[in-house]
């Protein structure tokens, strides 16, 4: 997935996103949040699913 927008975490378990970050999604939660990690530095956490779009790698 690729980040469409920046996301500033509000809790320690959330993942900070910058526009165009590539994120490997591990789980899609029913509440619209995703769990995944950044390809660039392997940071892991929660982020809103509507901040990313699927891409082909």
mmCIF file of the N, C-alpha and C atoms, coordinates in Angstrom:
data_MODEL
# 
_entry.id   MODEL 
# 
loop_
_atom_site.group_PDB 
_atom_site.id 
_atom_site.type_symbol 
_atom_site.label_atom_id 
_atom_site.label_alt_id 
_atom_site.label_comp_id 
_atom_site.label_asym_id 
_atom_site.label_entity_id 
_atom_site.label_seq_id 
_atom_site.pdbx_PDB_ins_code 
_atom_site.Cartn_x 
_atom_site.Cartn_y 
_atom_site.Cartn_z 
_atom_site.occupancy 
_atom_site.B_iso_or_equiv 
_atom_site.pdbx_formal_charge 
_atom_site.auth_seq_id 
_atom_site.auth_comp_id 
_atom_site.auth_asym_id 
_atom_site.auth_atom_id 
_atom_site.pdbx_PDB_model_num 
ATOM 1   N N  . UNK A 1 1  ? 0.830   -1.168 0.000  1.00 0.00 ? 1  UNK A N  1 
ATOM 2   C CA . UNK A 1 1  ? 0.000   0.000  0.000  1.00 0.00 ? 1  UNK A CA 1 
ATOM 3   C C  . UNK A 1 1  ? 0.880   1.239  0.000  1.00 0.00 ? 1  UNK A C  1 
ATOM 4   N N  . UNK A 1 2  ? 0.347   2.345  -0.507 1.00 0.00 ? 2  UNK A N  1 
ATOM 5   C CA . UNK A 1 2  ? 1.064   3.617  -0.532 1.00 0.00 ? 2  UNK A CA 1 
ATOM 6   C C  . UNK A 1 2  ? 0.243   4.665  0.191  1.00 0.00 ? 2  UNK A C  1 
ATOM 7   N N  . UNK A 1 3  ? 0.902   5.460  1.029  1.00 0.00 ? 3  UNK A N  1 
ATOM 8   C CA . UNK A 1 3  ? 0.220   6.496  1.792  1.00 0.00 ? 3  UNK A CA 1 
ATOM 9   C C  . UNK A 1 3  ? -0.206  7.642  0.868  1.00 0.00 ? 3  UNK A C  1 
ATOM 10  N N  . UNK A 1 4  ? -1.472  8.004  0.952  1.00 0.00 ? 4  UNK A N  1 
ATOM 11  C CA . UNK A 1 4  ? -2.009  9.118  0.179  1.00 0.00 ? 4  UNK A CA 1 
ATOM 12  C C  . UNK A 1 4  ? -1.827  10.439 0.908  1.00 0.00 ? 4  UNK A C  1 
ATOM 13  N N  . UNK A 1 5  ? -1.771  10.368 2.229  1.00 0.00 ? 5  UNK A N  1 
ATOM 14  C CA . UNK A 1 5  ? -1.686  11.550 3.088  1.00 0.00 ? 5  UNK A CA 1 
ATOM 15  C C  . UNK A 1 5  ? -0.749  11.249 4.256  1.00 0.00 ? 5  UNK A C  1 
ATOM 16  N N  . UNK A 1 6  ? -0.267  12.316 4.877  1.00 0.00 ? 6  UNK A N  1 
ATOM 17  C CA . UNK A 1 6  ? 0.489   12.162 6.119  1.00 0.00 ? 6  UNK A CA 1 
ATOM 18  C C  . UNK A 1 6  ? -0.485  11.837 7.251  1.00 0.00 ? 6  UNK A C  1 
ATOM 19  N N  . UNK A 1 7  ? -0.027  11.054 8.217  1.00 0.00 ? 7  UNK A N  1 
ATOM 20  C CA . UNK A 1 7  ? -0.817  10.734 9.403  1.00 0.00 ? 7  UNK A CA 1 
ATOM 21  C C  . UNK A 1 7  ? 0.070   10.876 10.625 1.00 0.00 ? 7  UNK A C  1 
ATOM 22  N N  . UNK A 1 8  ? -0.349  11.736 11.546 1.00 0.00 ? 8  UNK A N  1 
ATOM 23  C CA . UNK A 1 8  ? 0.388   11.945 12.797 1.00 0.00 ? 8  UNK A CA 1 
ATOM 24  C C  . UNK A 1 8  ? -0.233  11.077 13.884 1.00 0.00 ? 8  UNK A C  1 
ATOM 25  N N  . UNK A 1 9  ? 0.537   10.166 14.458 1.00 0.00 ? 9  UNK A N  1 
ATOM 26  C CA . UNK A 1 9  ? -0.005  9.276  15.490 1.00 0.00 ? 9  UNK A CA 1 
ATOM 27  C C  . UNK A 1 9  ? -0.421  10.041 16.747 1.00 0.00 ? 9  UNK A C  1 
ATOM 28  N N  . UNK A 1 10 ? -1.484  9.557  17.383 1.00 0.00 ? 10 UNK A N  1 
ATOM 29  C CA . UNK A 1 10 ? -1.962  10.148 18.630 1.00 0.00 ? 10 UNK A CA 1 
ATOM 30  C C  . UNK A 1 10 ? -1.726  9.235  19.818 1.00 0.00 ? 10 UNK A C  1 
ATOM 31  N N  . UNK A 1 11 ? -1.214  8.032  19.561 1.00 0.00 ? 11 UNK A N  1 
ATOM 32  C CA . UNK A 1 11 ? -0.876  7.095  20.631 1.00 0.00 ? 11 UNK A CA 1 
ATOM 33  C C  . UNK A 1 11 ? 0.343   6.276  20.184 1.00 0.00 ? 11 UNK A C  1 
ATOM 34  N N  . UNK A 1 12 ? 1.041   5.661  21.133 1.00 0.00 ? 12 UNK A N  1 
ATOM 35  C CA . UNK A 1 12 ? 2.275   4.926  20.805 1.00 0.00 ? 12 UNK A CA 1 
ATOM 36  C C  . UNK A 1 12 ? 2.084   3.759  19.838 1.00 0.00 ? 12 UNK A C  1 
ATOM 37  N N  . UNK A 1 13 ? 0.880   3.181  19.793 1.00 0.00 ? 13 UNK A N  1 
ATOM 38  C CA . UNK A 1 13 ? 0.689   2.032  18.902 1.00 0.00 ? 13 UNK A CA 1 
ATOM 39  C C  . UNK A 1 13 ? 0.334   2.419  17.467 1.00 0.00 ? 13 UNK A C  1 
ATOM 40  N N  . UNK A 1 14 ? 0.190   3.720  17.203 1.00 0.00 ? 14 UNK A N  1 
ATOM 41  C CA . UNK A 1 14 ? -0.118  4.176  15.853 1.00 0.00 ? 14 UNK A CA 1 
ATOM 42  C C  . UNK A 1 14 ? 1.158   4.454  15.068 1.00 0.00 ? 14 UNK A C  1 
ATOM 43  N N  . UNK A 1 15 ? 1.076   4.265  13.767 1.00 0.00 ? 15 UNK A N  1 
ATOM 44  C CA . UNK A 1 15 ? 2.218   4.392  12.866 1.00 0.00 ? 15 UNK A CA 1 
ATOM 45  C C  . UNK A 1 15 ? 2.194   5.751  12.178 1.00 0.00 ? 15 UNK A C  1 
ATOM 46  N N  . UNK A 1 16 ? 3.292   6.481  12.247 1.00 0.00 ? 16 UNK A N  1 
ATOM 47  C CA . UNK A 1 16 ? 3.383   7.766  11.545 1.00 0.00 ? 16 UNK A CA 1 
ATOM 48  C C  . UNK A 1 16 ? 3.570   7.510  10.054 1.00 0.00 ? 16 UNK A C  1 
ATOM 49  N N  . UNK A 1 17 ? 2.757   8.170  9.242  1.00 0.00 ? 17 UNK A N  1 
ATOM 50  C CA . UNK A 1 17 ? 2.848   8.038  7.796  1.00 0.00 ? 17 UNK A CA 1 
ATOM 51  C C  . UNK A 1 17 ? 3.188   9.380  7.166  1.00 0.00 ? 17 UNK A C  1 
ATOM 52  N N  . UNK A 1 18 ? 3.970   9.322  6.111  1.00 0.00 ? 18 UNK A N  1 
ATOM 53  C CA . UNK A 1 18 ? 4.250   10.483 5.270  1.00 0.00 ? 18 UNK A CA 1 
ATOM 54  C C  . UNK A 1 18 ? 3.722   10.158 3.882  1.00 0.00 ? 18 UNK A C  1 
ATOM 55  N N  . UNK A 1 19 ? 3.282   11.173 3.158  1.00 0.00 ? 19 UNK A N  1 
ATOM 56  C CA . UNK A 1 19 ? 2.754   10.949 1.807  1.00 0.00 ? 19 UNK A CA 1 
ATOM 57  C C  . UNK A 1 19 ? 3.763   10.125 1.004  1.00 0.00 ? 19 UNK A C  1 
ATOM 58  N N  . UNK A 1 20 ? 3.262   9.135  0.291  1.00 0.00 ? 20 UNK A N  1 
ATOM 59  C CA . UNK A 1 20 ? 4.027   8.231  -0.582 1.00 0.00 ? 20 UNK A CA 1 
ATOM 60  C C  . UNK A 1 20 ? 4.827   7.153  0.148  1.00 0.00 ? 20 UNK A C  1 
ATOM 61  N N  . UNK A 1 21 ? 4.722   7.057  1.495  1.00 0.00 ? 21 UNK A N  1 
ATOM 62  C CA . UNK A 1 21 ? 5.339   5.929  2.196  1.00 0.00 ? 21 UNK A CA 1 
ATOM 63  C C  . UNK A 1 21 ? 4.746   4.622  1.683  1.00 0.00 ? 21 UNK A C  1 
ATOM 64  N N  . UNK A 1 22 ? 5.569   3.593  1.574  1.00 0.00 ? 22 UNK A N  1 
ATOM 65  C CA . UNK A 1 22 ? 5.094   2.262  1.203  1.00 0.00 ? 22 UNK A CA 1 
ATOM 66  C C  . UNK A 1 22 ? 4.917   1.454  2.487  1.00 0.00 ? 22 UNK A C  1 
ATOM 67  N N  . UNK A 1 23 ? 3.700   0.929  2.664  1.00 0.00 ? 23 UNK A N  1 
ATOM 68  C CA . UNK A 1 23 ? 3.338   0.223  3.894  1.00 0.00 ? 23 UNK A CA 1 
ATOM 69  C C  . UNK A 1 23 ? 2.917   -1.202 3.555  1.00 0.00 ? 23 UNK A C  1 
ATOM 70  N N  . UNK A 1 24 ? 3.461   -2.160 4.260  1.00 0.00 ? 24 UNK A N  1 
ATOM 71  C CA . UNK A 1 24 ? 3.067   -3.562 4.111  1.00 0.00 ? 24 UNK A CA 1 
ATOM 72  C C  . UNK A 1 24 ? 1.943   -3.815 5.110  1.00 0.00 ? 24 UNK A C  1 
ATOM 73  N N  . UNK A 1 25 ? 0.733   -4.068 4.612  1.00 0.00 ? 25 UNK A N  1 
ATOM 74  C CA . UNK A 1 25 ? -0.430  -4.282 5.481  1.00 0.00 ? 25 UNK A CA 1 
ATOM 75  C C  . UNK A 1 25 ? -0.458  -5.729 5.953  1.00 0.00 ? 25 UNK A C  1 
ATOM 76  N N  . UNK A 1 26 ? -0.578  -5.901 7.270  1.00 0.00 ? 26 UNK A N  1 
ATOM 77  C CA . UNK A 1 26 ? -0.618  -7.229 7.895  1.00 0.00 ? 26 UNK A CA 1 
ATOM 78  C C  . UNK A 1 26 ? -2.065  -7.633 8.186  1.00 0.00 ? 26 UNK A C  1 
ATOM 79  N N  . UNK A 1 27 ? -2.881  -6.649 8.581  1.00 0.00 ? 27 UNK A N  1 
ATOM 80  C CA . UNK A 1 27 ? -4.274  -6.946 8.930  1.00 0.00 ? 27 UNK A CA 1 
ATOM 81  C C  . UNK A 1 27 ? -5.146  -5.727 8.666  1.00 0.00 ? 27 UNK A C  1 
ATOM 82  N N  . UNK A 1 28 ? -6.376  -5.980 8.173  1.00 0.00 ? 28 UNK A N  1 
ATOM 83  C CA . UNK A 1 28 ? -7.382  -4.937 7.986  1.00 0.00 ? 28 UNK A CA 1 
ATOM 84  C C  . UNK A 1 28 ? -8.457  -5.157 9.038  1.00 0.00 ? 28 UNK A C  1 
ATOM 85  N N  . UNK A 1 29 ? -8.580  -4.221 9.960  1.00 0.00 ? 29 UNK A N  1 
ATOM 86  C CA . UNK A 1 29 ? -9.543  -4.342 11.053 1.00 0.00 ? 29 UNK A CA 1 
ATOM 87  C C  . UNK A 1 29 ? -10.931 -3.901 10.595 1.00 0.00 ? 29 UNK A C  1 
ATOM 88  N N  . UNK A 1 30 ? -11.958 -4.410 11.250 1.00 0.00 ? 30 UNK A N  1 
ATOM 89  C CA . UNK A 1 30 ? -13.338 -4.109 10.885 1.00 0.00 ? 30 UNK A CA 1 
ATOM 90  C C  . UNK A 1 30 ? -13.702 -2.643 11.078 1.00 0.00 ? 30 UNK A C  1 
ATOM 91  N N  . UNK A 1 31 ? -12.960 -1.945 11.947 1.00 0.00 ? 31 UNK A N  1 
ATOM 92  C CA . UNK A 1 31 ? -13.261 -0.540 12.222 1.00 0.00 ? 31 UNK A CA 1 
ATOM 93  C C  . UNK A 1 31 ? -12.628 0.425  11.218 1.00 0.00 ? 31 UNK A C  1 
ATOM 94  N N  . UNK A 1 32 ? -11.981 -0.112 10.166 1.00 0.00 ? 32 UNK A N  1 
ATOM 95  C CA . UNK A 1 32 ? -11.392 0.730  9.142  1.00 0.00 ? 32 UNK A CA 1 
ATOM 96  C C  . UNK A 1 32 ? -9.917  1.044  9.342  1.00 0.00 ? 32 UNK A C  1 
ATOM 97  N N  . UNK A 1 33 ? -9.349  0.600  10.457 1.00 0.00 ? 33 UNK A N  1 
ATOM 98  C CA . UNK A 1 33 ? -7.928  0.783  10.709 1.00 0.00 ? 33 UNK A CA 1 
ATOM 99  C C  . UNK A 1 33 ? -7.158  -0.421 10.184 1.00 0.00 ? 33 UNK A C  1 
ATOM 100 N N  . UNK A 1 34 ? -5.928  -0.189 9.755  1.00 0.00 ? 34 UNK A N  1 
ATOM 101 C CA . UNK A 1 34 ? -5.056  -1.247 9.272  1.00 0.00 ? 34 UNK A CA 1 
ATOM 102 C C  . UNK A 1 34 ? -3.886  -1.396 10.245 1.00 0.00 ? 34 UNK A C  1 
ATOM 103 N N  . UNK A 1 35 ? -3.297  -2.581 10.252 1.00 0.00 ? 35 UNK A N  1 
ATOM 104 C CA . UNK A 1 35 ? -2.069  -2.850 10.991 1.00 0.00 ? 35 UNK A CA 1 
ATOM 105 C C  . UNK A 1 35 ? -1.008  -3.202 9.955  1.00 0.00 ? 35 UNK A C  1 
ATOM 106 N N  . UNK A 1 36 ? 0.150   -2.589 10.074 1.00 0.00 ? 36 UNK A N  1 
ATOM 107 C CA . UNK A 1 36 ? 1.200   -2.870 9.110  1.00 0.00 ? 36 UNK A CA 1 
ATOM 108 C C  . UNK A 1 36 ? 2.515   -2.261 9.513  1.00 0.00 ? 36 UNK A C  1 
ATOM 109 N N  . UNK A 1 37 ? 3.483   -2.337 8.587  1.00 0.00 ? 37 UNK A N  1 
ATOM 110 C CA . UNK A 1 37 ? 4.798   -1.779 8.857  1.00 0.00 ? 37 UNK A CA 1 
ATOM 111 C C  . UNK A 1 37 ? 5.341   -1.081 7.624  1.00 0.00 ? 37 UNK A C  1 
ATOM 112 N N  . UNK A 1 38 ? 6.159   -0.083 7.893  1.00 0.00 ? 38 UNK A N  1 
ATOM 113 C CA . UNK A 1 38 ? 6.778   0.688  6.819  1.00 0.00 ? 38 UNK A CA 1 
ATOM 114 C C  . UNK A 1 38 ? 7.888   -0.129 6.171  1.00 0.00 ? 38 UNK A C  1 
ATOM 115 N N  . UNK A 1 39 ? 7.924   -0.122 4.859  1.00 0.00 ? 39 UNK A N  1 
ATOM 116 C CA . UNK A 1 39 ? 8.991   -0.817 4.135  1.00 0.00 ? 39 UNK A CA 1 
ATOM 117 C C  . UNK A 1 39 ? 10.350  -0.181 4.417  1.00 0.00 ? 39 UNK A C  1 
ATOM 118 N N  . UNK A 1 40 ? 10.384  1.137  4.591  1.00 0.00 ? 40 UNK A N  1 
ATOM 119 C CA . UNK A 1 40 ? 11.655  1.854  4.706  1.00 0.00 ? 40 UNK A CA 1 
ATOM 120 C C  . UNK A 1 40 ? 12.409  1.574  6.000  1.00 0.00 ? 40 UNK A C  1 
ATOM 121 N N  . UNK A 1 41 ? 11.684  1.445  7.127  1.00 0.00 ? 41 UNK A N  1 
ATOM 122 C CA . UNK A 1 41 ? 12.389  1.287  8.402  1.00 0.00 ? 41 UNK A CA 1 
ATOM 123 C C  . UNK A 1 41 ? 11.796  0.203  9.312  1.00 0.00 ? 41 UNK A C  1 
ATOM 124 N N  . UNK A 1 42 ? 10.840  -0.535 8.813  1.00 0.00 ? 42 UNK A N  1 
ATOM 125 C CA . UNK A 1 42 ? 10.220  -1.650 9.536  1.00 0.00 ? 42 UNK A CA 1 
ATOM 126 C C  . UNK A 1 42 ? 9.460   -1.230 10.794 1.00 0.00 ? 42 UNK A C  1 
ATOM 127 N N  . UNK A 1 43 ? 9.098   0.059  10.935 1.00 0.00 ? 43 UNK A N  1 
ATOM 128 C CA . UNK A 1 43 ? 8.254   0.475  12.055 1.00 0.00 ? 43 UNK A CA 1 
ATOM 129 C C  . UNK A 1 43 ? 6.884   -0.157 11.873 1.00 0.00 ? 43 UNK A C  1 
ATOM 130 N N  . UNK A 1 44 ? 6.270   -0.553 12.985 1.00 0.00 ? 44 UNK A N  1 
ATOM 131 C CA . UNK A 1 44 ? 5.038   -1.330 12.981 1.00 0.00 ? 44 UNK A CA 1 
ATOM 132 C C  . UNK A 1 44 ? 3.970   -0.588 13.777 1.00 0.00 ? 44 UNK A C  1 
ATOM 133 N N  . UNK A 1 45 ? 2.713   -0.611 13.286 1.00 0.00 ? 45 UNK A N  1 
ATOM 134 C CA . UNK A 1 45 ? 1.644   0.001  14.062 1.00 0.00 ? 45 UNK A CA 1 
ATOM 135 C C  . UNK A 1 45 ? 0.330   0.097  13.315 1.00 0.00 ? 45 UNK A C  1 
ATOM 136 N N  . UNK A 1 46 ? -0.601  0.807  13.936 1.00 0.00 ? 46 UNK A N  1 
ATOM 137 C CA . UNK A 1 46 ? -1.948  1.029  13.400 1.00 0.00 ? 46 UNK A CA 1 
ATOM 138 C C  . UNK A 1 46 ? -1.995  2.327  12.609 1.00 0.00 ? 46 UNK A C  1 
ATOM 139 N N  . UNK A 1 47 ? -2.858  2.357  11.602 1.00 0.00 ? 47 UNK A N  1 
ATOM 140 C CA . UNK A 1 47 ? -3.078  3.589  10.842 1.00 0.00 ? 47 UNK A CA 1 
ATOM 141 C C  . UNK A 1 47 ? -4.434  3.485  10.146 1.00 0.00 ? 47 UNK A C  1 
ATOM 142 N N  . UNK A 1 48 ? -5.049  4.629  9.807  1.00 0.00 ? 48 UNK A N  1 
ATOM 143 C CA . UNK A 1 48 ? -6.356  4.605  9.159  1.00 0.00 ? 48 UNK A CA 1 
ATOM 144 C C  . UNK A 1 48 ? -6.255  4.045  7.738  1.00 0.00 ? 48 UNK A C  1 
ATOM 145 N N  . UNK A 1 49 ? -7.115  3.099  7.415  1.00 0.00 ? 49 UNK A N  1 
ATOM 146 C CA . UNK A 1 49 ? -7.098  2.472  6.099  1.00 0.00 ? 49 UNK A CA 1 
ATOM 147 C C  . UNK A 1 49 ? -7.392  3.424  4.960  1.00 0.00 ? 49 UNK A C  1 
ATOM 148 N N  . UNK A 1 50 ? -8.121  4.503  5.238  1.00 0.00 ? 50 UNK A N  1 
ATOM 149 C CA . UNK A 1 50 ? -8.449  5.444  4.160  1.00 0.00 ? 50 UNK A CA 1 
ATOM 150 C C  . UNK A 1 50 ? -7.306  6.416  3.854  1.00 0.00 ? 50 UNK A C  1 
ATOM 151 N N  . UNK A 1 51 ? -6.171  6.266  4.527  1.00 0.00 ? 51 UNK A N  1 
ATOM 152 C CA . UNK A 1 51 ? -4.993  7.082  4.242  1.00 0.00 ? 51 UNK A CA 1 
ATOM 153 C C  . UNK A 1 51 ? -4.059  6.395  3.245  1.00 0.00 ? 51 UNK A C  1 
ATOM 154 N N  . UNK A 1 52 ? -4.388  5.166  2.835  1.00 0.00 ? 52 UNK A N  1 
ATOM 155 C CA . UNK A 1 52 ? -3.527  4.414  1.916  1.00 0.00 ? 52 UNK A CA 1 
ATOM 156 C C  . UNK A 1 52 ? -4.325  3.861  0.745  1.00 0.00 ? 52 UNK A C  1 
ATOM 157 N N  . UNK A 1 53 ? -3.595  3.530  -0.336 1.00 0.00 ? 53 UNK A N  1 
ATOM 158 C CA . UNK A 1 53 ? -4.209  2.861  -1.482 1.00 0.00 ? 53 UNK A CA 1 
ATOM 159 C C  . UNK A 1 53 ? -3.349  1.679  -1.892 1.00 0.00 ? 53 UNK A C  1 
ATOM 160 N N  . UNK A 1 54 ? -3.996  0.654  -2.420 1.00 0.00 ? 54 UNK A N  1 
ATOM 161 C CA . UNK A 1 54 ? -3.271  -0.540 -2.866 1.00 0.00 ? 54 UNK A CA 1 
ATOM 162 C C  . UNK A 1 54 ? -2.432  -0.208 -4.097 1.00 0.00 ? 54 UNK A C  1 
ATOM 163 N N  . UNK A 1 55 ? -1.225  -0.750 -4.128 1.00 0.00 ? 55 UNK A N  1 
ATOM 164 C CA . UNK A 1 55 ? -0.344  -0.608 -5.287 1.00 0.00 ? 55 UNK A CA 1 
ATOM 165 C C  . UNK A 1 55 ? 0.222   -1.974 -5.628 1.00 0.00 ? 55 UNK A C  1 
ATOM 166 N N  . UNK A 1 56 ? 0.698   -2.097 -6.854 1.00 0.00 ? 56 UNK A N  1 
ATOM 167 C CA . UNK A 1 56 ? 1.400   -3.317 -7.256 1.00 0.00 ? 56 UNK A CA 1 
ATOM 168 C C  . UNK A 1 56 ? 2.885   -3.071 -7.100 1.00 0.00 ? 56 UNK A C  1 
ATOM 169 N N  . UNK A 1 57 ? 3.557   -4.009 -6.451 1.00 0.00 ? 57 UNK A N  1 
ATOM 170 C CA . UNK A 1 57 ? 5.004   -3.881 -6.234 1.00 0.00 ? 57 UNK A CA 1 
ATOM 171 C C  . UNK A 1 57 ? 5.744   -4.722 -7.241 1.00 0.00 ? 57 UNK A C  1 
# 
